[in-house]
Amino acid sequence: VVLPETSSEGAAVMAEQLLRTVEALGLAHARDAMRPTVTVSVGHATFEPRRDDTEPTRASDLIRAADSALYQAKRSGRNCSMAGTLAQPAKATPDCL
């Protein structure tokens, strides 16, 4: 999902809404007896262009940062979101399972 002109905080709110919406569906998880319902993990990344940037940010760099945050969310226990930026490592939301 691309959210133009959205801050990291705004992306975190959207991610949390997605997590809670899927969780509220209560869909049975057919393949995992340890987790009875389907959940999602979300990785999101943002950047703010600066006037002094000498090299443009590539979309692939932003996607890579979000992908890295997604896998960190999965390793953190799933059903959580992680925020990453191009300049910083991903940070977990406080409620990862």
Solvent accessible surface area in square Angstrom, and as a share of the most:
residue,aa,sasa,rsa
1,V,174,1.00
2,V,132,0.76
3,L,63,0.32
4,P,105,0.66
5,E,190,0.85
6,T,44,0.26
7,S,56,0.36
8,S,36,0.23
9,E,124,0.55
10,G,24,0.23
11,A,8,0.06
12,A,31,0.24
13,V,85,0.49
14,M,92,0.41
15,A,6,0.04
16,E,55,0.25
17,Q,101,0.45
18,L,87,0.43
19,L,0,0.00
20,R,82,0.30
21,T,81,0.47
22,V,22,0.12
23,E,67,0.30
24,A,89,0.69
25,L,109,0.54
26,G,44,0.42
27,L,92,0.46
28,A,88,0.68
29,H,62,0.28
30,A,107,0.83
31,R,226,0.82
32,D,35,0.18
33,A,108,0.84
34,M,170,0.76
35,R,99,0.36
36,P,101,0.63
37,T,48,0.28
38,V,50,0.29
39,T,37,0.22
40,V,42,0.24
41,S,23,0.15
42,V,24,0.14
43,G,19,0.18
44,H,20,0.09
45,A,18,0.14
46,T,23,0.13
47,F,82,0.34
48,E,144,0.65
49,P,104,0.65
50,R,161,0.59
51,R,249,0.91
52,D,102,0.53
53,D,59,0.31
54,T,140,0.81
55,E,130,0.58
56,P,110,0.69
57,T,50,0.29
58,R,143,0.52
59,A,75,0.58
60,S,55,0.35
61,D,35,0.18
62,L,48,0.24
63,I,118,0.60
64,R,144,0.53
65,A,19,0.14
66,A,25,0.20
67,D,70,0.36
68,S,52,0.34
69,A,0,0.00
70,L,45,0.23
71,Y,104,0.39
72,Q,50,0.22
73,A,0,0.00
74,K,68,0.29
75,R,174,0.64
76,S,45,0.29
77,G,21,0.20
78,R,110,0.40
79,N,3,0.01
80,C,0,0.00
81,S,0,0.00
82,M,13,0.06
83,A,17,0.13
84,G,6,0.05
85,T,36,0.21
86,L,69,0.35
87,A,98,0.76
88,Q,105,0.47
89,P,110,0.69
90,A,20,0.16
91,K,132,0.56
92,A,57,0.44
93,T,27,0.16
94,P,141,0.89
95,D,56,0.29
96,C,33,0.20
97,L,135,0.67
